[in-house]
Amino acid sequence: MRKGGVMKDLSWMNHPAIKNIDPRKLAFITQFVNETEGKPVEKALPVLMATNAKMKAMGLTFTQQESDLMTDILTRDLSEADKKKIEMVKMMMANRK
């Protein structure tokens, strides 16, 4: 797939967690990647929060491995400072459970 002349990075689809994931969850992950690819972390975080809210409404949650996959996807091209922001958000979300 090409968007704006740039080949999309689909390497995340080779992650071992993808093989056994619920197709509904995979649809959320795919949508998340499509909506956040190339965006700064500040723009990606609201999409992540909205994705989690939609999933909860459907009675779906990510396993720890699936959450780690989402973080890997989100942080693959980020600076160390932005990666730390993501880790902070993950900790805040974990404390809300």
Contacts in CASP RR format, 6 or more apart in sequence:
PFRMAT RR
TARGET T0000
AUTHOR 0000-0000-0000
METHOD contacts of the structure
MODEL  1
MRKGGVMKDLSWMNHPAIKNIDPRKLAFITQFVNETEGKPVEKALPVLMA
TNAKMKAMGLTFTQQESDLMTDILTRDLSEADKKKIEMVKMMMANRK
1 7 0 8 1.000
1 8 0 8 1.000
1 10 0 8 1.000
2 8 0 8 1.000
8 37 0 8 1.000
9 37 0 8 1.000
9 76 0 8 1.000
12 18 0 8 1.000
12 29 0 8 1.000
12 33 0 8 1.000
12 69 0 8 1.000
12 72 0 8 1.000
12 73 0 8 1.000
12 76 0 8 1.000
15 69 0 8 1.000
15 72 0 8 1.000
17 63 0 8 1.000
17 65 0 8 1.000
17 66 0 8 1.000
17 68 0 8 1.000
17 69 0 8 1.000
18 26 0 8 1.000
18 69 0 8 1.000
21 29 0 8 1.000
21 66 0 8 1.000
22 60 0 8 1.000
24 58 0 8 1.000
24 60 0 8 1.000
25 55 0 8 1.000
25 60 0 8 1.000
25 62 0 8 1.000
25 66 0 8 1.000
28 51 0 8 1.000
28 54 0 8 1.000
28 55 0 8 1.000
28 60 0 8 1.000
29 66 0 8 1.000
29 69 0 8 1.000
29 70 0 8 1.000
29 73 0 8 1.000
31 51 0 8 1.000
32 47 0 8 1.000
32 48 0 8 1.000
32 51 0 8 1.000
32 70 0 8 1.000
32 73 0 8 1.000
33 73 0 8 1.000
35 47 0 8 1.000
36 43 0 8 1.000
36 44 0 8 1.000
36 47 0 8 1.000
36 48 0 8 1.000
36 74 0 8 1.000
38 77 0 8 1.000
39 47 0 8 1.000
40 82 0 8 1.000
41 74 0 8 1.000
41 78 0 8 1.000
41 82 0 8 1.000
41 85 0 8 1.000
41 86 0 8 1.000
44 74 0 8 1.000
45 85 0 8 1.000
45 86 0 8 1.000
45 89 0 8 1.000
48 70 0 8 1.000
48 74 0 8 1.000
48 89 0 8 1.000
52 93 0 8 1.000
55 61 0 8 1.000
55 62 0 8 1.000
62 70 0 8 1.000
67 90 0 8 1.000
71 86 0 8 1.000
71 87 0 8 1.000
71 90 0 8 1.000
74 86 0 8 1.000
75 82 0 8 1.000
75 83 0 8 1.000
75 86 0 8 1.000
78 86 0 8 1.000
END
